[in-house]
């Protein structure tokens, strides 16, 4: 491995450790030969999923996401001038895509789904939120499984349940941050059923109606998580490390049941490591 390759690999590992510690913790139990590609996937996801956190207007966010589309499809003149090779995350991801024959379409759908993030449009309904989770979190589970050598319809269904569970938990964890910038991922139909008022959410005012809506969302997340865990127990052994993140997600979901809407639990890194280690040792692991 050249010094440049090693530098890109270290950059991705450091980025994942800082921005997606659940994925970093799970990577410690991935076969060594697949760990570099795992980190490339996680680093790319961290870059794209957090675009909104680095821009104050939609246009710069759209430009960043378009850069990633062009970088992966070869459609950018910037790529022709070496900018892709100079970006350690892009370079590592392209290497992983080539080595493991990862489908470009999945990455493009993921990027397109995150366009929603750079705007303040409300999430219209539960179906739209689940579709967003399928194109983002679920896609990542399926890609991780493919890196581990497993690619089947059953694994795709498992990834879908896992991704929706993770996505719903992330919505609840991010509620204070989203509210502060007047962004709503709570589905509109769910808010209507429970009488949640958007302006109260933006002002971070807790209410019984908001708590009822979040309880509804937790039940949906739990149902998806339980289905995923039942399928993990039947999944090929090689695929199971791809779903180790579910252990920490399950722990967080349980803690959300006793937390306040605008004071969600923040798992410690030590706690995530301990939960992931225990899950990796269990056969099958539990969430």
SVG drawing of the C-alpha trace seen along z (x, -y; Angstrom):
<svg xmlns="http://www.w3.org/2000/svg" viewBox="-56 -30 60 49">
<polyline fill="none" stroke="black" stroke-width="0.4" points="0.0,0.0 1.4,-3.4 1.7,-6.2 -1.2,-8.0 -3.5,-5.0 -2.6,-4.6 -3.3,-8.3 -6.7,-8.0 -7.5,-4.9 -6.5,-6.6 -8.5,-9.7 -11.7,-7.6 -11.2,-5.8 -10.7,-9.0 -13.8,-10.5 -16.0,-7.5 -14.6,-7.4 -15.6,-11.1 -19.0,-11.2 -20.4,-7.7 -19.1,-5.9 -21.6,-3.0 -20.2,-2.1 -16.7,-2.4 -17.4,-0.1 -19.0,2.4 -16.0,2.3 -13.8,3.7 -15.6,7.1 -15.6,7.1 -13.1,9.5 -9.8,7.5 -9.9,8.0 -13.2,6.2 -12.6,3.5 -11.1,0.9 -14.1,1.0 -16.4,0.9 -14.7,-2.3 -15.0,-3.8 -18.7,-3.2 -19.1,-4.7 -17.0,-7.7 -19.0,-8.4 -22.3,-8.0 -21.0,-10.5 -20.0,-13.0 -23.3,-12.9 -25.7,-12.5 -24.2,-15.5 -24.2,-18.0 -27.0,-20.0 -24.8,-20.6 -22.2,-22.3 -24.3,-24.7 -26.7,-27.5 -28.5,-27.6 -29.9,-24.8 -27.8,-25.7 -24.4,-24.9 -25.8,-21.7 -27.1,-20.8 -23.7,-21.6 -22.0,-19.3 -24.4,-16.4 -24.0,-17.0 -20.2,-16.7 -20.7,-13.3 -23.0,-12.2 -20.5,-13.3 -17.6,-11.8 -19.2,-8.4 -20.6,-8.4 -17.6,-10.1 -19.8,-12.9 -17.8,-15.8 -15.1,-17.8 -13.8,-18.3 -13.2,-14.6 -11.2,-14.8 -8.8,-17.2 -8.0,-14.9 -10.2,-16.3 -11.8,-12.9 -8.4,-11.2 -7.4,-14.1 -10.5,-13.5 -9.6,-10.6 -13.2,-9.5 -14.0,-9.5 -10.8,-7.7 -11.4,-5.0 -15.1,-4.6 -14.3,-4.2 -11.7,-1.6 -14.3,0.3 -16.9,0.0 -14.5,1.5 -13.2,4.3 -16.6,5.4 -18.7,4.6 -21.0,2.2 -23.9,0.8 -23.6,-2.9 -27.4,-3.1 -27.6,-2.5 -25.2,-5.4 -27.0,-7.7 -30.4,-7.0 -28.8,-7.6 -27.4,-11.0 -30.7,-11.9 -32.6,-11.0 -30.3,-13.4 -31.4,-16.3 -34.4,-16.4 -32.1,-17.2 -30.9,-20.6 -34.4,-22.0 -37.0,-22.7 -39.9,-20.9 -41.8,-18.8 -41.9,-15.0 -45.4,-14.4 -46.2,-11.1 -44.9,-7.8 -44.6,-6.2 -42.3,-9.0 -40.2,-8.7 -39.8,-4.9 -38.9,-5.5 -36.2,-7.9 -34.9,-5.3 -34.8,-2.6 -32.8,-4.8 -30.3,-5.8 -29.9,-3.6 -31.2,-0.4 -29.0,-0.9 -26.0,-1.1 -26.8,2.2 -27.2,3.9 -23.9,2.5 -22.1,3.6 -23.5,7.1 -22.3,7.1 -18.8,6.2 -19.0,9.2 -19.9,11.4 -23.6,11.7 -26.1,10.4 -29.5,12.0 -33.2,11.1 -33.4,12.2 -30.5,10.0 -32.1,7.1 -35.3,7.5 -33.3,7.7 -31.5,4.5 -34.8,2.8 -36.1,3.6 -32.8,2.7 -32.6,-0.6 -36.1,-1.7 -35.5,-0.9 -32.3,-2.9 -33.8,-5.8 -36.7,-6.2 -34.4,-6.2 -32.2,-8.8 -35.3,-11.0 -36.1,-10.9 -32.5,-11.5 -32.2,-14.5 -35.4,-16.1 -33.8,-19.0 -31.3,-19.7 -33.9,-19.6 -36.3,-21.8 -33.7,-24.4 -33.4,-24.9 -37.1,-24.6 -36.9,-21.2 -39.4,-18.4 -38.8,-14.7 -41.8,-13.7 -44.3,-12.4 -47.2,-14.8 -49.9,-12.2 -48.6,-11.1 -48.6,-14.7 -52.1,-15.1 -53.4,-12.0 -51.9,-13.1 -52.5,-16.8 -48.9,-17.9 -48.4,-21.6 -45.3,-22.2 -44.6,-25.7 -44.5,-24.1 -42.0,-21.6 -39.8,-24.4 -40.0,-26.2 -39.0,-22.9 -42.1,-22.9 -42.9,-19.4 -46.5,-18.3 -48.6,-15.3 -49.5,-15.2 -45.8,-15.2 -45.1,-12.5 -47.9,-10.4 -46.5,-10.8 -43.0,-9.8 -44.4,-6.8 -46.1,-5.8 -42.8,-6.2 -41.0,-4.1 -43.5,-1.3 -42.9,-1.4 -39.2,-1.4 -39.4,1.5 -41.5,3.6 -39.0,3.0 -36.1,3.8 -37.7,7.0 -38.3,8.2 -34.7,7.4 -33.4,9.3 -35.5,12.3 -34.0,12.3 -30.5,11.8 -30.8,15.1 -31.4,16.9 -29.0,14.9 -25.7,16.4 -22.9,16.0 -20.9,13.9 -23.6,11.3 -24.2,10.8 -21.4,8.3 -23.1,6.0 -26.0,5.7 -24.0,5.3 -25.1,1.6 -28.6,2.8 -27.3,3.7 -26.5,0.1 -29.7,-1.1 -31.8,1.3 -30.2,0.0 -30.9,-3.6 -34.5,-2.8 -35.1,-1.4 -33.6,-4.5 -35.8,-6.8 -38.8,-5.3 -38.0,-7.2 -36.4,-10.3 -38.0,-13.7 -38.6,-14.7 -36.0,-17.4 -33.5,-15.7 -32.9,-12.4 -30.2,-9.9 -26.7,-10.4 -24.9,-7.0 -21.3,-7.2 -18.6,-5.7 -17.7,-3.3 -21.4,-2.2 -21.5,-1.7 -18.3,0.4 -19.6,2.5 -22.9,3.1 -21.3,3.9 -18.8,6.3 -21.5,8.2 -23.6,8.4 -20.6,9.7 -20.0,12.5 -23.6,13.6 -24.9,16.3 -27.0,14.8 -26.5,11.3 -29.3,9.5 -30.5,5.9"/>
</svg>
